[in-house]
Amino acid sequence: MDTAPTWRAEAACRGLPTRAFFPDPEEGPSVDLLRIICEACPVREECAEAGLRQAFGIWGGLTTRERRRIRRRRRYMRVSA
């Protein structure tokens, strides 16, 4: 049974090896290439949102560190509201 979100079928990165999105180290040329792919992706927002629930990898052009900042900011906004 395929449980992948339907947005993945529209992703600009479909067909690329999954391991490409889990570079080591996270910062570097491979991240830059992935960001270029993600910039033009029609489902970048959906991917980035899904990535907020993931611990590792590049999701919607965002690194683990960037997603962590977004999660913290959102928590702060909920607490402050």
Sequence and secondary structure as in RCSB ss.txt:
>XXXX:A:sequence
MDTAPTWRAEAACRGLPTRAFFPDPEEGPSVDLLRIICEACPVREECAEAGLRQAFGIWGGLTTRERRRIRRRRR
YMRVSA
>XXXX:A:secstr
   S GGGGG TTTTS GGGGS SSSSSHHHHHHHHHHHT TTHHHHHHHHTT SSS BTTB HHHHHHHHHHHH
HHHHH 
